[in-house]
Amino acid sequence: MAEGILIPTGFFLTVFGIVYLFLSTRNKERLALIEKGADANIFVRSKKNGYVAGWKIFLLNFAVLLMSVGLAIFIASFMVNLFRIEEEIAYPGSIFLMAGIGLFVGFTLTKKLEKED
C-alpha cells in the first residue's frame, strides 16, 4: 500500500526538484551577469543566428518518434502473421529499431529546420 503512494510522490518530487534547480540557477546566473554589468541577453538567441523555438523541435521529434513506433507495430504484426516470427521477438525488436530510425530522422529534420531559418 505504501508503494502506491511513495513511488508517485517520489517521482513528482524529483521532477519538481530538477525544475526548481534549473530555474533558480538560471536566475542566479543572470542576476550575477547584471550585477557585473554584462549583458544578460547572451542567453537569448536571435532568429538571425538560426534560432528555432524549442517547442517546435520537441514537437517535430515527438511526432516522428510516435509515427515510427506506430509503423513498427504495424510491421511487427506483419512479421508475426506472415512470417510466423514469435511475438516476443518481433514487437520489441521492430519498435526499438524504428524508434531509433525515427529519432535519427527527427534529428536530421531539426538540423534542416535550423538551417532554413
DSSP file (Angstrom, degrees, kcal/mol; ACC not computed):
  #  RESIDUE AA STRUCTURE BP1 BP2  ACC     N-H-->O    O-->H-N    N-H-->O    O-->H-N    TCO  KAPPA ALPHA  PHI   PSI    X-CA   Y-CA   Z-CA
    1    1 A M     >        0   0    0      0, 0.0     4,-0.5     0, 0.0     3,-0.4   0.000 360.0 360.0 360.0 -39.9    0.0    0.0    0.0
    2    2 A A  H >>  +     0   0    0      1,-0.2     4,-3.1     2,-0.2     3,-0.9   0.827 360.0  60.5 -68.3 -30.4    2.8    2.4    0.8
    3    3 A E  H 3> S+     0   0    0      1,-0.3     4,-1.8     2,-0.2    -1,-0.2   0.851  96.4  61.3 -65.2 -32.3    4.5    1.8   -2.5
    4    4 A G  H 34 S+     0   0    0     -3,-0.4    -1,-0.3     1,-0.2    -2,-0.2   0.731 116.4  31.1 -65.5 -21.5    1.4    3.1   -4.3
    5    5 A I  H <X S+     0   0    0     -3,-0.9     4,-1.7    -4,-0.5    -2,-0.2   0.787 117.9  52.8-101.8 -40.0    1.9    6.4   -2.6
    6    6 A L  H  X S+     0   0    0     -4,-3.1     4,-2.8     2,-0.2     5,-0.2   0.886 104.9  52.8 -68.7 -40.6    5.6    6.6   -2.2
    7    7 A I  H  X S+     0   0    0     -4,-1.8     4,-2.3    -5,-0.2    -1,-0.2   0.956 113.3  40.3 -67.3 -51.4    6.6    6.0   -5.8
    8    8 A P  H  > S+     0   0    0      0, 0.0     4,-2.6     0, 0.0     5,-0.2   0.902 117.2  51.0 -63.1 -37.3    4.4    8.7   -7.5
    9    9 A T  H  X S+     0   0    0     -4,-1.7     4,-2.4     1,-0.2    -2,-0.2   0.932 111.3  47.3 -63.9 -44.3    5.3   11.1   -4.7
   10   10 A G  H  X S+     0   0    0     -4,-2.8     4,-2.1     2,-0.2    -1,-0.2   0.884 111.7  51.7 -62.8 -38.6    9.0   10.5   -5.1
   11   11 A F  H  X S+     0   0    0     -4,-2.3     4,-2.3    -5,-0.2    -2,-0.2   0.944 112.4  43.9 -63.3 -48.6    8.7   10.8   -8.9
   12   12 A F  H  X S+     0   0    0     -4,-2.6     4,-2.5     1,-0.2    -2,-0.2   0.862 112.7  52.3 -68.2 -35.2    6.9   14.2   -8.7
   13   13 A L  H  X S+     0   0    0     -4,-2.4     4,-2.5    -5,-0.2    -1,-0.2   0.886 109.7  50.2 -65.8 -37.6    9.3   15.5   -6.0
   14   14 A T  H  X S+     0   0    0     -4,-2.1     4,-2.3     2,-0.2    -2,-0.2   0.935 112.1  46.2 -64.8 -46.3   12.2   14.5   -8.2
   15   15 A V  H  X S+     0   0    0     -4,-2.3     4,-2.4     1,-0.2     5,-0.2   0.919 113.4  49.8 -62.4 -43.6   10.8   16.3  -11.2
   16   16 A F  H  X S+     0   0    0     -4,-2.5     4,-2.7     1,-0.2    -2,-0.2   0.912 110.4  50.7 -61.2 -42.8    9.9   19.4   -9.1
   17   17 A G  H  X S+     0   0    0     -4,-2.5     4,-2.5     2,-0.2    -2,-0.2   0.900 110.7  48.2 -62.3 -41.9   13.5   19.4   -7.7
   18   18 A I  H  X S+     0   0    0     -4,-2.3     4,-2.3     2,-0.2    -2,-0.2   0.933 114.4  45.2 -65.2 -46.1   15.1   19.3  -11.1
   19   19 A V  H  X S+     0   0    0     -4,-2.4     4,-2.6     2,-0.2     5,-0.2   0.913 113.6  50.4 -64.5 -42.2   12.9   22.1  -12.5
   20   20 A Y  H  X S+     0   0    0     -4,-2.7     4,-2.7    -5,-0.2     5,-0.3   0.934 111.6  47.2 -62.2 -46.7   13.4   24.2   -9.4
   21   21 A L  H  X S+     0   0    0     -4,-2.5     4,-2.3    -5,-0.2     5,-0.3   0.901 112.5  50.5 -62.0 -40.7   17.2   23.8   -9.5
   22   22 A F  H  X S+     0   0    0     -4,-2.3     4,-1.9    -5,-0.2    -2,-0.2   0.947 115.1  41.6 -62.6 -48.8   17.2   24.6  -13.2
   23   23 A L  H  X S+     0   0    0     -4,-2.6     4,-2.1     1,-0.2    -2,-0.2   0.890 115.5  48.9 -69.7 -38.7   15.2   27.8  -12.9
   24   24 A S  H  X S+     0   0    0     -4,-2.7     4,-2.3    -5,-0.2    -1,-0.2   0.907 112.9  46.5 -71.2 -39.2   16.9   29.1   -9.7
   25   25 A T  H  X S+     0   0    0     -4,-2.3     4,-2.4    -5,-0.3    -1,-0.2   0.886 111.6  52.3 -69.1 -35.7   20.4   28.6  -11.1
   26   26 A R  H  X S+     0   0    0     -4,-1.9     4,-2.0    -5,-0.3    -2,-0.2   0.922 111.0  47.5 -63.5 -41.9   19.4   30.2  -14.3
   27   27 A N  H  X S+     0   0    0     -4,-2.1     4,-2.4     1,-0.2    -2,-0.2   0.911 111.5  50.2 -64.9 -42.8   18.0   33.2  -12.4
   28   28 A K  H  X S+     0   0    0     -4,-2.3     4,-2.2     1,-0.2    -1,-0.2   0.883 109.5  51.7 -64.3 -38.5   21.2   33.5  -10.2
   29   29 A E  H  X S+     0   0    0     -4,-2.4     4,-2.0     2,-0.2    -1,-0.2   0.923 111.6  46.5 -63.4 -43.6   23.4   33.4  -13.3
   30   30 A R  H  X S+     0   0    0     -4,-2.0     4,-2.2     1,-0.2    -2,-0.2   0.897 111.6  50.5 -68.2 -39.4   21.5   36.2  -14.9
   31   31 A L  H  X S+     0   0    0     -4,-2.4     4,-2.4     1,-0.2    -1,-0.2   0.893 109.3  52.0 -64.5 -38.4   21.5   38.3  -11.8
   32   32 A A  H  X S+     0   0    0     -4,-2.2     4,-1.6     2,-0.2    -2,-0.2   0.885 109.4  50.0 -65.3 -38.0   25.2   37.8  -11.4
   33   33 A L  H  X>S+     0   0    0     -4,-2.0     5,-2.1     2,-0.2     4,-0.6   0.910 111.0  48.8 -65.0 -41.7   25.7   39.0  -15.0
   34   34 A I  H ><5S+     0   0    0     -4,-2.2     3,-0.9     1,-0.2    -2,-0.2   0.904 109.1  52.9 -65.9 -40.1   23.6   42.1  -14.4
   35   35 A E  H 3<5S+     0   0    0     -4,-2.4    -1,-0.2     1,-0.3    -2,-0.2   0.851 109.3  49.3 -63.6 -34.0   25.5   42.9  -11.2
   36   36 A K  H 3<5S-     0   0    0     -4,-1.6    -1,-0.3    -5,-0.2    -2,-0.2   0.554 119.1-111.9 -82.4  -6.4   28.8   42.8  -13.1
   37   37 A G  T <<5S+     0   0    0     -3,-0.9    -3,-0.2    -4,-0.6    -2,-0.1   0.509  71.3 137.8  90.6   4.9   27.4   45.0  -15.8
   38   38 A A      < -     0   0    0     -5,-2.1     2,-0.5    -6,-0.2    -1,-0.3  -0.431  63.1 -99.2 -80.6 160.3   27.4   42.3  -18.5
   39   39 A D    >   -     0   0    0      1,-0.1     3,-0.8    -2,-0.1    -1,-0.1  -0.683  23.6-157.6 -82.1 124.9   24.5   42.0  -20.9
   40   40 A A  G >  S+     0   0    0     -2,-0.5     3,-1.1     1,-0.2    -1,-0.1   0.443  77.4  88.6 -81.8   0.5   22.1   39.2  -19.9
   41   41 A N  G >   +     0   0    0      1,-0.2     3,-1.2     2,-0.1    -1,-0.2   0.410  58.5  92.0 -79.4   3.8   20.8   38.8  -23.4
   42   42 A I  G <  S+     0   0    0     -3,-0.8    -1,-0.2     1,-0.2    -2,-0.1   0.708  80.3  60.5 -69.4 -16.5   23.5   36.3  -24.3
   43   43 A F  G <  S+     0   0    0     -3,-1.1     2,-0.6     1,-0.1    -1,-0.2   0.624  93.1  75.1 -82.8 -13.4   21.1   33.6  -23.2
   44   44 A V  S <  S-     0   0    0     -3,-1.2     2,-0.3    -4,-0.1    -1,-0.1  -0.886  72.3-152.6-104.9 118.2   18.6   34.7  -25.9
   45   45 A R        -     0   0    0     -2,-0.6     2,-0.2     1,-0.0    -2,-0.0  -0.664  14.3-131.9 -87.3 144.1   19.5   33.7  -29.4
   46   46 A S    > > -     0   0    0     -2,-0.3     3,-1.1     1,-0.1     5,-0.9  -0.495  21.0-112.6 -90.9 165.0   18.2   35.8  -32.3
   47   47 A K  G > 5S+     0   0    0      1,-0.3     3,-1.1     3,-0.2    -1,-0.1   0.717 114.7  66.5 -68.7 -19.4   16.4   34.5  -35.4
   48   48 A K  G 3 5S+     0   0    0      1,-0.2    -1,-0.3     2,-0.1    -3,-0.0   0.784  95.2  57.4 -70.3 -25.8   19.4   35.6  -37.4
   49   49 A N  G < 5S-     0   0    0     -3,-1.1    -1,-0.2     1,-0.0    -2,-0.2   0.147 128.5 -91.6 -92.3  19.7   21.6   33.0  -35.7
   50   50 A G  T < 5 +     0   0    0     -3,-1.1     2,-0.4    67,-0.4    -3,-0.2   0.820  65.5 171.7  78.9  32.0   19.4   30.1  -36.7
   51   51 A Y      < -     0   0    0     -5,-0.9     2,-0.4    66,-0.2    -1,-0.2  -0.605  10.1-178.1 -79.6 131.2   17.2   30.0  -33.7
   52   52 A V        -     0   0    0     -2,-0.4     5,-0.1     0, 0.0    62,-0.1  -0.991  37.5-100.2-124.6 137.2   14.2   27.8  -33.8
   53   53 A A    >>  -     0   0    0     -2,-0.4     4,-1.5     1,-0.1     3,-0.6  -0.242  26.1-128.5 -58.1 141.3   11.8   27.6  -30.9
   54   54 A G  H 3> S+     0   0    0      1,-0.2     4,-2.5     2,-0.2     5,-0.2   0.826 106.4  58.3 -62.4 -33.5   12.3   24.7  -28.5
   55   55 A W  H 3> S+     0   0    0      1,-0.2     4,-2.4     2,-0.2    -1,-0.2   0.835 103.5  53.2 -68.5 -30.1    8.7   23.6  -28.7
   56   56 A K  H <> S+     0   0    0     -3,-0.6     4,-2.3     2,-0.2    -1,-0.2   0.917 110.5  46.5 -68.6 -41.7    8.9   23.3  -32.5
   57   57 A I  H  X S+     0   0    0     -4,-1.5     4,-2.5     2,-0.2     5,-0.2   0.922 113.7  49.0 -65.0 -44.0   11.9   21.0  -32.2
   58   58 A F  H  X S+     0   0    0     -4,-2.5     4,-2.8     1,-0.2     5,-0.2   0.934 112.7  46.7 -61.7 -47.1   10.3   18.9  -29.4
   59   59 A L  H  X S+     0   0    0     -4,-2.4     4,-2.5     2,-0.2     5,-0.2   0.889 112.1  50.9 -64.4 -39.0    7.0   18.5  -31.4
   60   60 A L  H  X S+     0   0    0     -4,-2.3     4,-2.2     2,-0.2    -1,-0.2   0.950 114.8  42.1 -62.5 -49.1    8.8   17.6  -34.6
   61   61 A N  H  X S+     0   0    0     -4,-2.5     4,-2.2     1,-0.2    -2,-0.2   0.894 115.6  49.7 -66.3 -39.7   10.9   14.9  -32.8
   62   62 A F  H  X S+     0   0    0     -4,-2.8     4,-2.5    -5,-0.2    -1,-0.2   0.898 111.1  49.5 -66.5 -40.3    8.0   13.6  -30.8
   63   63 A A  H  X S+     0   0    0     -4,-2.5     4,-2.3    -5,-0.2    -2,-0.2   0.921 112.3  46.8 -65.3 -43.9    5.8   13.4  -33.9
   64   64 A V  H  X S+     0   0    0     -4,-2.2     4,-2.2    -5,-0.2    -1,-0.2   0.898 112.6  51.1 -65.2 -39.1    8.4   11.5  -35.9
   65   65 A L  H  X S+     0   0    0     -4,-2.2     4,-2.2     2,-0.2    -2,-0.2   0.930 111.3  46.4 -63.6 -45.9    9.0    9.2  -32.9
   66   66 A L  H  X S+     0   0    0     -4,-2.5     4,-2.3     1,-0.2    -2,-0.2   0.886 112.3  50.8 -65.7 -38.1    5.3    8.3  -32.5
   67   67 A M  H  X S+     0   0    0     -4,-2.3     4,-2.3     1,-0.2    -1,-0.2   0.900 110.9  48.8 -65.4 -39.1    4.9    7.7  -36.2
   68   68 A S  H  X S+     0   0    0     -4,-2.2     4,-2.0     2,-0.2    -2,-0.2   0.875 110.7  49.9 -70.5 -35.4    7.9    5.4  -36.3
   69   69 A V  H  X S+     0   0    0     -4,-2.2     4,-2.1     2,-0.2    -2,-0.2   0.912 111.3  49.6 -67.4 -41.1    6.6    3.4  -33.2
   70   70 A G  H  X S+     0   0    0     -4,-2.3     4,-1.9     1,-0.2    -2,-0.2   0.910 111.7  48.1 -61.5 -42.5    3.2    3.1  -34.9
   71   71 A L  H  X S+     0   0    0     -4,-2.3     4,-2.6     1,-0.2    -1,-0.2   0.861 108.7  55.4 -64.8 -35.5    4.8    1.9  -38.1
   72   72 A A  H  X S+     0   0    0     -4,-2.0     4,-2.7     2,-0.2    -2,-0.2   0.898 106.9  48.8 -65.4 -40.7    6.9   -0.5  -36.1
   73   73 A I  H  X S+     0   0    0     -4,-2.1     4,-2.1     2,-0.2    -1,-0.2   0.901 112.0  49.9 -65.4 -39.4    3.8   -2.1  -34.5
   74   74 A F  H  X S+     0   0    0     -4,-1.9     4,-1.6     2,-0.2    -2,-0.2   0.924 112.9  46.1 -62.9 -45.5    2.3   -2.4  -38.0
   75   75 A I  H  X S+     0   0    0     -4,-2.6     4,-2.4     1,-0.2    -2,-0.2   0.897 111.0  53.2 -64.6 -41.0    5.5   -4.1  -39.3
   76   76 A A  H  X S+     0   0    0     -4,-2.7     4,-2.4     1,-0.2    -1,-0.2   0.885 105.5  53.1 -64.0 -38.4    5.7   -6.4  -36.3
   77   77 A S  H  X S+     0   0    0     -4,-2.1     4,-2.3     1,-0.2    -1,-0.2   0.881 109.8  49.2 -65.5 -35.7    2.1   -7.6  -36.9
   78   78 A F  H  X>S+     0   0    0     -4,-1.6     4,-3.0     2,-0.2     5,-0.7   0.914 110.5  50.6 -64.4 -42.6    3.0   -8.4  -40.5
   79   79 A M  H  X5S+     0   0    0     -4,-2.4     6,-1.6     1,-0.2     4,-0.9   0.885 113.0  45.8 -63.9 -38.0    6.1  -10.3  -39.3
   80   80 A V  H  X5S+     0   0    0     -4,-2.4     4,-0.5     4,-0.2    -1,-0.2   0.923 120.6  37.4 -70.7 -44.2    4.0  -12.3  -36.8
   81   81 A N  H  <5S+     0   0    0     -4,-2.3    -2,-0.2    -5,-0.2    -3,-0.2   0.884 127.3  30.6 -79.6 -38.9    1.2  -13.1  -39.2
   82   82 A L  H  <5S+     0   0    0     -4,-3.0    -3,-0.2    -5,-0.2    -2,-0.1   0.893 131.3  28.8 -89.0 -42.3    3.1  -13.7  -42.5
   83   83 A F  H  <<S-     0   0    0     -4,-0.9    -3,-0.2    -5,-0.7    -2,-0.1   0.432  96.2-127.7-102.0   0.0    6.5  -15.0  -41.4
   84   84 A R     <  +     0   0    0     -4,-0.5     2,-0.3    -6,-0.2    -4,-0.2   0.846  47.6 164.1  54.8  39.2    5.4  -16.7  -38.1
   85   85 A I        -     0   0    0     -6,-1.6    -1,-0.2    -9,-0.1    -2,-0.1  -0.639  47.4 -95.6 -81.7 144.9    8.0  -14.9  -36.1
   86   86 A E    >>  -     0   0    0     -2,-0.3     4,-2.5     1,-0.1     3,-1.0  -0.314  24.5-131.3 -63.6 142.6    7.4  -15.0  -32.3
   87   87 A E  H 3> S+     0   0    0      1,-0.2     4,-1.9     2,-0.2    -1,-0.1   0.851 104.9  62.2 -62.5 -35.9    5.7  -12.0  -30.9
   88   88 A E  H 34 S+     0   0    0      1,-0.2    -1,-0.2     2,-0.2     5,-0.1   0.726 114.8  34.1 -64.7 -21.1    8.2  -11.6  -28.1
   89   89 A I  H <> S+     0   0    0     -3,-1.0     4,-1.5     3,-0.1     5,-0.3   0.823 117.2  50.8 -98.0 -42.7   10.9  -11.0  -30.7
   90   90 A A  H  X S+     0   0    0     -4,-2.5     4,-2.2     3,-0.2     5,-0.3   0.922 109.5  45.9 -68.6 -47.3    9.0   -9.2  -33.4
   91   91 A Y  H  X S+     0   0    0     -4,-1.9     4,-2.3     2,-0.2     5,-0.2   0.967 117.5  38.0 -68.7 -54.4    7.4   -6.4  -31.4
   92   92 A P  H  > S+     0   0    0      0, 0.0     4,-2.6     0, 0.0     5,-0.3   0.919 118.1  51.3 -64.1 -39.0   10.2   -5.2  -29.2
   93   93 A G  H  X S+     0   0    0     -4,-1.5     4,-2.2     1,-0.2    -2,-0.2   0.938 114.2  41.2 -62.6 -47.1   12.8   -5.6  -32.0
   94   94 A S  H  X S+     0   0    0     -4,-2.2     4,-2.6    -5,-0.3     5,-0.3   0.867 114.4  52.9 -70.8 -34.2   10.8   -3.6  -34.6
   95   95 A I  H  X S+     0   0    0     -4,-2.3     4,-2.3    -5,-0.3    -2,-0.2   0.948 112.8  43.0 -66.0 -47.1    9.8   -1.0  -32.1
   96   96 A F  H  X S+     0   0    0     -4,-2.6     4,-2.1    -5,-0.2    -2,-0.2   0.905 116.0  48.9 -66.0 -40.0   13.3   -0.3  -30.9
   97   97 A L  H  X S+     0   0    0     -4,-2.2     4,-2.1    -5,-0.3    -2,-0.2   0.950 115.9  41.6 -63.9 -48.7   14.7   -0.3  -34.5
   98   98 A M  H  X S+     0   0    0     -4,-2.6     4,-2.6     2,-0.2    -1,-0.2   0.826 111.9  55.6 -71.7 -30.3   12.0    2.0  -35.8
   99   99 A A  H  X S+     0   0    0     -4,-2.3     4,-2.5    -5,-0.3    -1,-0.2   0.916 109.3  47.8 -66.2 -41.3   12.2    4.3  -32.8
  100  100 A G  H  X S+     0   0    0     -4,-2.1     4,-2.1     2,-0.2    -2,-0.2   0.917 113.0  47.4 -63.5 -43.1   16.0    4.7  -33.4
  101  101 A I  H  X S+     0   0    0     -4,-2.1     4,-2.5     1,-0.2    -2,-0.2   0.906 111.8  51.7 -63.6 -40.8   15.4    5.4  -37.0
  102  102 A G  H  X S+     0   0    0     -4,-2.6     4,-2.6     2,-0.2    -2,-0.2   0.895 109.0  49.5 -63.7 -41.0   12.6    7.9  -36.1
  103  103 A L  H  X S+     0   0    0     -4,-2.5     4,-2.2     2,-0.2    -1,-0.2   0.888 111.4  49.6 -66.0 -37.6   14.9    9.7  -33.7
  104  104 A F  H  X S+     0   0    0     -4,-2.1     4,-2.3     2,-0.2    -2,-0.2   0.917 111.7  48.1 -65.7 -42.4   17.6    9.9  -36.3
  105  105 A V  H  X S+     0   0    0     -4,-2.5     4,-2.5     1,-0.2    -2,-0.2   0.911 111.4  50.9 -64.0 -41.7   15.1   11.3  -38.9
  106  106 A G  H  X S+     0   0    0     -4,-2.6     4,-2.1     1,-0.2    -1,-0.2   0.886 109.2  51.6 -61.8 -38.8   13.9   13.8  -36.4
  107  107 A F  H  X S+     0   0    0     -4,-2.2     4,-2.2     2,-0.2    -2,-0.2   0.920 111.3  46.2 -64.3 -44.2   17.4   14.9  -35.7
  108  108 A T  H  X S+     0   0    0     -4,-2.3     4,-2.2     1,-0.2    -2,-0.2   0.885 112.4  50.7 -67.8 -36.7   18.2   15.4  -39.4
  109  109 A L  H  X S+     0   0    0     -4,-2.5     4,-2.3     2,-0.2    -1,-0.2   0.872 109.2  52.2 -66.6 -35.0   14.9   17.3  -39.9
  110  110 A T  H  X S+     0   0    0     -4,-2.1     4,-2.3     2,-0.2    -2,-0.2   0.920 109.5  48.3 -65.6 -43.6   15.7   19.5  -36.9
  111  111 A K  H  X S+     0   0    0     -4,-2.2     4,-1.7     1,-0.2    -2,-0.2   0.907 112.8  48.6 -61.7 -41.0   19.1   20.3  -38.4
  112  112 A K  H  X S+     0   0    0     -4,-2.2     4,-1.6     1,-0.2    -2,-0.2   0.882 110.3  51.6 -66.2 -38.4   17.5   21.1  -41.7
  113  113 A L  H  X S+     0   0    0     -4,-2.3     4,-1.5     1,-0.2    -2,-0.2   0.884 109.1  50.3 -65.5 -39.9   14.9   23.3  -39.9
  114  114 A E  H  < S+     0   0    0     -4,-2.3    -1,-0.2     1,-0.2    -2,-0.2   0.846 109.8  50.6 -69.0 -32.9   17.6   25.3  -38.2
  115  115 A K  H  < S+     0   0    0     -4,-1.7    -1,-0.2     1,-0.2    -2,-0.2   0.840 106.7  55.0 -72.3 -32.9   19.4   25.9  -41.4
  116  116 A E  H  <        0   0    0     -4,-1.6    -2,-0.2     1,-0.2    -1,-0.2   0.897 360.0 360.0 -68.0 -40.7   16.3   27.2  -43.2
  117  117 A D     <        0   0    0     -4,-1.5   -67,-0.4   -67,-0.1    -1,-0.2   0.486 360.0 360.0 -81.1 360.0   15.5   29.8  -40.7
